[in-house]
Amino acid sequence: MNKRNSKDAILERSNNQIRHNRNCIFLMHCHLVFVTKYRRGVFNKVILKRMEEIFRNICEKYESNLVEFNGEDNHVHLLINYPPKFSISKIVNSLKGVSARLLRKEFGNELKKRIWKGSLWSPSYFAGSCGGAPLSKIKQYIKDQETPEY
């Protein structure tokens, strides 16, 4: 199998998940975890449902997709598909900042009882890249490239 056919095969295996813009073909997913300030139990089912809507709207503005969302009373998990033109830190800052502002506005009385000095989120977060082939397969694919002999 030559390099061109190999590349086409990789694209075909991924079906319609691969996205592209004018100068880039990409498939990037990130698992994000946001924790409430001091891990206080803040969220209920209604707040989590509204938070998912907020996150979906923010992702759209960053040409991203919220693939999966769920949470417990003190943290949330997001799986996003995003383009390489936006950094994860920029997306995270917007997700956390806008969600905190809107949730305080909509659920202010309920949240005031549970959050400390108006801060909803801990300043830190977890971001893990995910998806695609296992690292061992990618490493092998790179090693197997036909290096020119000259």
C-alpha positions as CSV (number, residue, x, y, z in Angstrom):
1,M,0.0,0.0,0.0
2,N,1.6,3.3,-1.0
3,K,1.5,6.4,1.2
4,R,-1.5,8.0,-0.7
5,N,-3.6,4.9,-0.3
6,S,-2.6,4.5,3.3
7,K,-3.7,8.1,4.1
8,D,-7.0,7.5,2.3
9,A,-7.6,4.3,4.3
10,I,-7.1,6.2,7.5
11,L,-9.6,8.9,6.5
12,E,-12.1,6.3,5.4
13,R,-11.9,4.4,8.7
14,S,-12.8,7.6,10.6
15,N,-15.9,8.2,8.4
16,N,-17.5,11.6,8.9
17,Q,-15.8,12.4,12.2
18,I,-12.9,14.0,10.5
19,R,-13.4,17.7,10.1
20,H,-11.6,20.2,7.8
21,N,-11.3,23.8,7.1
22,R,-9.5,25.6,4.3
23,N,-6.0,24.4,5.2
24,C,-6.3,21.7,7.8
25,I,-7.9,18.2,8.3
26,F,-8.4,17.4,11.9
27,L,-10.0,15.1,14.5
28,M,-9.4,16.5,18.0
29,H,-11.2,15.5,21.1
30,C,-10.6,16.7,24.7
31,H,-11.9,15.3,28.0
32,L,-12.4,18.2,30.4
33,V,-13.2,18.1,34.1
34,F,-14.2,21.2,36.1
35,V,-14.5,21.1,39.9
36,T,-16.4,23.5,42.1
37,K,-14.6,25.8,44.4
38,Y,-13.5,23.7,47.5
39,R,-15.4,20.8,45.9
40,R,-18.6,22.0,47.5
41,G,-21.7,20.1,46.4
42,V,-23.5,22.7,44.3
43,F,-25.3,21.1,41.4
44,N,-28.6,19.4,41.1
45,K,-30.3,17.8,38.1
46,V,-31.9,21.1,36.9
47,I,-28.7,23.1,37.2
48,L,-26.7,20.4,35.3
49,K,-29.3,20.4,32.5
50,R,-29.1,24.1,32.1
51,M,-25.3,24.0,32.3
52,E,-25.2,21.5,29.4
53,E,-27.3,24.0,27.3
54,I,-24.9,26.8,28.2
55,F,-21.8,24.6,27.3
56,R,-23.4,23.6,24.0
57,N,-23.9,27.3,23.1
58,I,-20.4,28.3,24.0
59,C,-18.9,25.3,22.1
60,E,-20.8,26.5,19.0
61,K,-19.2,29.9,19.2
62,Y,-15.8,28.1,19.1
63,E,-16.8,25.9,16.2
64,S,-16.7,23.0,18.6
65,N,-19.1,20.2,19.6
66,L,-20.1,19.1,23.0
67,V,-20.0,15.4,22.3
68,E,-20.8,14.2,25.9
69,F,-21.7,15.9,29.2
70,N,-22.4,14.7,32.7
71,G,-21.7,15.6,36.3
72,E,-22.2,15.1,39.9
73,D,-22.9,17.7,42.7
74,N,-19.3,19.0,42.8
75,H,-17.8,18.4,39.3
76,V,-18.6,18.0,35.6
77,H,-17.1,16.1,32.7
78,L,-17.2,17.3,29.1
79,L,-16.0,15.6,25.9
80,I,-15.5,18.2,23.2
81,N,-14.5,18.0,19.6
82,Y,-12.7,21.2,18.7
83,P,-10.7,22.8,15.8
84,P,-7.0,23.4,16.2
85,K,-7.4,27.1,15.6
86,F,-8.6,27.5,19.2
87,S,-6.5,26.6,22.3
88,I,-8.1,24.5,25.0
89,S,-7.3,27.1,27.6
90,K,-9.2,29.7,25.7
91,I,-12.2,27.4,25.3
92,V,-12.0,26.4,29.0
93,N,-11.9,30.1,30.2
94,S,-15.0,30.8,28.2
95,L,-16.8,27.7,29.3
96,K,-16.1,28.3,33.0
97,G,-16.5,32.1,32.9
98,V,-19.8,32.3,31.0
99,S,-21.3,29.3,32.8
100,A,-20.5,30.8,36.2
101,R,-22.0,34.2,35.2
102,L,-25.2,32.7,33.7
103,L,-25.8,30.2,36.5
104,R,-25.3,32.8,39.2
105,K,-27.8,35.0,37.3
106,E,-30.4,32.2,36.9
107,F,-29.9,30.2,40.1
108,G,-28.4,32.9,42.3
109,N,-30.4,32.3,45.5
110,E,-29.9,28.6,45.3
111,L,-26.1,28.9,44.6
112,K,-25.4,31.6,47.2
113,K,-26.1,29.0,49.9
114,R,-23.5,26.7,48.6
115,I,-20.6,28.6,47.0
116,W,-17.9,30.7,48.7
117,K,-17.7,34.4,47.9
118,G,-19.4,34.0,44.5
119,S,-16.8,31.7,43.0
120,L,-18.4,28.7,41.3
121,W,-15.3,27.0,39.8
122,S,-12.0,26.0,41.2
123,P,-9.3,27.9,39.1
124,S,-7.8,24.6,38.0
125,Y,-9.2,22.0,35.5
126,F,-8.3,18.7,33.9
127,A,-7.8,18.4,30.2
128,G,-6.9,15.1,28.5
129,S,-6.6,14.5,24.8
130,C,-8.5,11.4,23.7
131,G,-9.7,9.5,20.7
132,G,-8.1,8.0,17.7
133,A,-5.7,5.1,17.7
134,P,-3.7,3.9,20.7
135,L,-0.3,5.6,21.0
136,S,1.5,2.3,20.3
137,K,-0.3,2.2,16.9
138,I,0.6,5.8,16.0
139,K,4.2,5.3,17.0
140,Q,4.4,2.2,14.8
141,Y,2.7,4.0,11.9
142,I,5.3,6.8,12.2
143,K,8.2,4.3,12.4
144,D,6.9,2.4,9.3
145,Q,7.0,5.5,7.0
146,E,9.1,5.0,3.9
147,T,12.1,7.2,4.6
148,P,13.9,8.3,1.4
149,E,17.3,6.5,0.9
150,Y,19.0,9.5,-0.6
